[in-house]
Amino acid sequence: MSRLRADLTLLLAAMIWGSTFVVQKLAFLDEDGAAAPAVPEDGALGPLAFTGIRFLLGALVVLPLALRETGRAPAPAQPVDRLGFVLCGVLLFTGSITQQVGIIGTSVTNAGFLTALYVPLVPILGLFLLKRRPHWAVWPGVLGCMIGTWFLNGGDLTAVSDGDLWVMAGAVFWALHVICVGTFVGRSGRALTLACTQFATVGAIGLTAALLLEQPSWSAVSAAWFEIAWAGALSVGVAFTLQVIGQRGAHPADAAIILSSEMVFAAISGAVVLGERLHPDQYLGAALILGSILAVEALPYLRRPRTA
């Protein structure tokens, strides 16, 4: 695959992920456009059911590729790797459900940019958990993200909504998930098998919890079929596969910059579909977060000497 085609493949994945923030919001709006409660009424579709169903659907999309990868592997996966795949799923579930609850209570734009805070958190958590010293760009990047978050909420900490806090909490689990995936993909070399296993784990946890705590009706689930199909088949299944394919042919710095555009597509989708608008100080906050994340992701690669 040429570098241009790889970059375009990654761009398509970022577009799907960014637009999915709107879909996740639409799934929990009533007929009058008001947000549904995070704790659903009996029979209503709740965050647990939505998350569980969409990830099971994503697992089914990736399953044929995972089976093909397993068939070509020289040896079966080690038990510790299988447990690691499940652990990745537990972290993915926690990040996904906190994000979904948060999206109900905040704007799509805020959710997109605040979710991206996981990027500078990855090297910081890696320092404490794996004793890996981060690149110097992480520290000004973290400061830029903090200042950007302040501006994104209008320069007033009291304006931070419960939804914003849920999304920021989710960013911590997204960061832990990235570290876990990196560890076990490196050990096993089975990216697609890990993906399918973690998606199935999220689906199993989400549906089990939904049946116990939410008890959604079939009519509520079928009413959100489009949102579930988009967030499951496209966002979880197709976009992840595009990422895996694209990153095989893209320069790491290209991949970092292109995948970071997810938050920009979230803001564009929120403006087009939901009519969300930012104030000037919020634009400044969004720009600070985006610039800081690009610096954290791209500078370590851009400063490396190029090989022939």
C-alpha positions in Angstrom: 0.0 0.0 0.0 1.3 3.5 -0.9 1.8 6.1 1.8 -1.0 8.2 0.3 -3.5 5.4 0.3 -2.5 4.5 3.8 -3.0 8.1 4.9 -6.4 8.2 3.2 -7.4 5.0 4.9 -6.6 6.4 8.3 -8.4 9.6 7.5 -11.6 7.6 6.7 -11.2 5.8 10.1 -10.9 9.2 11.8 -14.0 10.5 10.0 -16.1 7.5 11.1 -14.9 7.8 14.7 -15.5 11.6 14.8 -19.0 11.3 13.4 -19.9 8.5 15.8 -19.9 11.0 18.7 -23.0 12.5 17.1 -24.6 9.0 16.7 -23.9 8.2 20.3 -25.7 11.5 21.2 -28.6 10.9 18.9 -29.3 7.5 20.4 -30.2 9.2 23.7 -32.3 12.2 22.5 -36.1 12.1 22.9 -38.5 13.3 20.3 -38.2 16.9 21.5 -34.4 16.8 21.3 -33.9 16.6 25.0 -31.2 14.3 26.5 -32.5 11.1 28.1 -31.4 10.4 31.7 -28.2 8.5 32.2 -30.2 6.1 34.4 -32.9 4.9 32.0 -36.5 4.2 32.9 -37.8 0.7 32.7 -37.8 -0.6 29.2 -35.7 2.3 27.8 -32.4 1.9 26.0 -29.6 2.7 28.4 -25.8 3.2 28.0 -25.1 -0.3 29.1 -27.3 -1.9 26.5 -26.2 0.4 23.8 -22.5 -0.2 24.5 -23.0 -4.0 24.8 -24.9 -4.4 21.6 -22.7 -2.2 19.5 -19.5 -3.9 20.6 -20.9 -7.4 20.0 -21.8 -6.2 16.5 -18.3 -4.9 16.1 -16.9 -8.3 17.2 -18.9 -10.1 14.6 -17.5 -7.8 11.9 -13.9 -8.4 13.0 -14.4 -12.1 13.7 -13.6 -13.4 10.1 -10.3 -11.5 10.1 -9.4 -12.7 13.5 -10.1 -16.3 12.5 -7.9 -15.9 9.4 -5.1 -14.4 11.6 -5.4 -17.3 14.0 -5.3 -19.9 11.2 -2.1 -18.4 9.9 -0.4 -18.2 13.3 2.5 -20.6 13.8 1.3 -21.6 17.4 -1.8 -21.1 19.6 -1.9 -17.9 21.7 -0.5 -18.3 25.2 -3.0 -18.4 28.2 -1.4 -15.2 29.6 -2.1 -13.4 26.3 -5.7 -14.6 26.2 -6.2 -13.2 29.8 -4.5 -10.0 28.6 -7.0 -9.7 25.7 -9.8 -10.0 28.2 -8.2 -7.3 30.4 -8.1 -5.0 27.4 -11.8 -5.6 27.0 -12.5 -4.7 30.6 -10.6 -1.5 30.3 -12.3 -0.8 26.9 -15.7 -1.4 28.5 -15.0 1.0 31.4 -13.7 3.7 29.0 -16.6 3.3 26.6 -19.4 3.3 29.3 -18.0 6.4 31.1 -17.7 8.1 27.7 -21.3 7.2 26.7 -22.7 8.4 30.0 -20.7 11.6 29.5 -21.9 12.2 26.0 -25.5 12.2 27.2 -24.7 15.2 29.5 -22.3 17.3 27.3 -21.9 18.5 23.8 -20.5 16.4 21.0 -17.6 18.9 20.6 -16.6 18.8 24.2 -16.8 15.0 24.3 -14.6 14.8 21.2 -11.8 17.0 22.5 -12.0 15.8 26.1 -11.8 12.2 25.1 -8.6 13.0 23.2 -7.0 13.9 26.6 -6.0 10.2 26.7 -3.2 11.0 24.3 -0.9 12.9 26.8 -2.1 10.6 29.6 -0.6 7.5 27.9 3.1 8.4 28.3 2.4 9.7 31.8 0.8 6.5 33.0 3.5 4.6 31.1 6.1 6.3 33.2 4.4 5.1 36.5 3.3 1.7 35.3 6.0 0.6 32.9 8.9 2.9 34.0 9.1 4.3 30.4 10.4 7.9 30.4 8.2 10.0 28.1 9.4 12.4 25.5 9.9 16.0 26.7 7.0 17.2 24.5 4.6 15.4 26.9 5.0 18.0 29.7 4.2 21.1 27.7 1.5 19.1 25.9 -0.2 18.2 29.2 -0.1 21.9 30.3 -1.6 22.9 26.9 -4.4 20.4 27.3 -5.2 21.6 30.8 -5.3 25.2 29.7 -7.3 24.2 26.6 -9.8 22.3 28.7 -10.3 25.4 30.9 -11.0 27.5 27.8 -13.2 24.8 26.3 -15.5 25.2 29.3 -15.7 29.0 28.9 -12.8 29.9 31.2 -14.9 28.9 34.2 -14.4 25.7 36.2 -18.0 25.9 37.5 -19.1 25.5 33.9 -17.7 22.0 33.8 -20.7 19.7 33.5 -21.2 16.2 34.9 -21.0 15.0 31.4 -17.6 16.6 31.0 -16.3 14.9 34.1 -17.5 11.5 33.0 -15.8 12.0 29.6 -12.5 13.1 31.3 -12.7 10.0 33.6 -13.2 7.9 30.6 -10.0 9.4 29.1 -8.0 7.8 31.9 -9.4 4.4 31.1 -8.8 5.0 27.4 -5.1 5.7 28.2 -4.9 2.5 30.3 -6.5 0.6 27.5 -3.9 1.9 25.0 -1.1 0.8 27.3 -2.7 -2.7 27.7 -3.2 -3.2 24.0 0.3 -2.1 23.2 1.7 -4.6 25.8 -0.3 -7.6 24.6 -0.1 -6.9 20.9 3.6 -6.7 21.3 3.7 -10.0 23.2 1.3 -12.0 20.9 1.5 -10.3 17.5 -2.2 -10.9 17.2 -3.9 -7.5 16.7 -7.1 -8.7 15.1 -7.5 -11.6 17.6 -7.1 -9.1 20.5 -9.6 -6.7 18.9 -12.2 -9.4 18.5 -11.7 -10.7 22.0 -11.9 -7.3 23.6 -15.0 -6.3 21.6 -16.7 -9.6 22.6 -15.7 -8.9 26.3 -17.2 -5.5 26.2 -20.4 -6.8 24.6 -20.7 -9.6 27.2 -20.2 -7.3 30.2 -22.4 -4.6 28.8 -25.4 -6.8 28.0 -25.1 -8.7 31.2 -25.1 -5.5 33.2 -27.9 -4.1 31.1 -30.2 -7.1 31.7 -29.6 -6.8 35.4 -29.7 -3.0 35.8 -31.6 -1.5 32.8 -33.8 -4.2 31.4 -34.3 -2.6 27.9 -37.2 -3.6 25.8 -36.9 -4.9 22.2 -38.8 -2.0 20.9 -36.4 0.5 22.5 -33.4 -1.4 21.0 -35.0 -1.6 17.5 -35.9 2.1 17.6 -32.2 2.8 17.8 -31.1 0.3 15.1 -29.4 2.9 12.9 -27.3 4.4 15.8 -26.4 0.9 17.0 -25.4 -0.2 13.5 -23.3 2.9 12.9 -21.6 2.8 16.2 -21.1 -1.0 16.1 -20.5 -2.2 12.6 -18.9 1.1 11.3 -17.1 2.6 14.3 -16.1 -0.5 16.1 -15.7 -3.0 13.3 -14.9 -1.2 10.0 -13.0 1.8 11.4 -10.7 -0.4 13.6 -9.9 -2.6 10.6 -9.1 0.5 8.5 -6.8 1.7 11.3 -4.9 -1.6 11.3 -4.6 -1.6 7.5 -3.6 2.1 7.3 -1.0 2.0 10.0 0.9 -0.8 8.1 1.7 1.6 5.3 1.7 5.0 7.0 4.6 6.9 8.6 4.0 7.0 12.4 3.9 10.8 12.4 1.3 10.8 9.7 -0.8 8.3 11.6 -0.6 10.4 14.8 -1.7 13.6 13.1 -4.4 12.0 10.9 -6.0 9.9 13.7 -6.0 13.0 16.0 -8.4 14.6 13.5 -11.1 12.5 15.0 -11.9 15.3 17.4 -12.2 17.8 14.6 -14.6 15.6 12.7 -16.6 15.3 16.0 -16.9 19.1 16.2 -17.8 19.4 12.5 -20.5 16.7 12.8 -21.9 18.3 16.0 -22.2 21.6 14.2 -23.8 20.2 11.0 -26.2 17.6 12.6 -26.9 19.1 16.0 -26.3 22.8 15.4 -23.6 23.0 18.1 -21.6 26.2 18.1 -18.5 27.3 20.0 -17.7 30.7 21.5 -14.4 32.3 20.6 -12.7 31.2 23.9 -13.9 27.7 23.3 -12.3 27.7 19.8 -9.1 28.8 21.5 -9.4 25.8 24.0 -10.1 23.4 21.2 -7.1 24.7 19.2 -4.9 24.4 22.3 -5.9 20.8 22.9 -5.5 19.8 19.3 -2.1 21.5 19.0 -0.9 19.9 22.3 -2.0 16.5 21.2 -0.3 16.8 17.8 2.9 17.9 19.5 2.8 14.9 21.9 2.1 12.5 19.1 4.2 13.8 16.2 7.3 15.5 17.7 9.0 12.3 18.9 8.9 11.0 15.3 9.6 14.2 13.5 12.8 14.8 15.5 14.2 11.3 14.7 16.8 11.1 11.9 15.4 9.8 8.7 16.7 6.5 7.3 17.3 6.0 3.6 
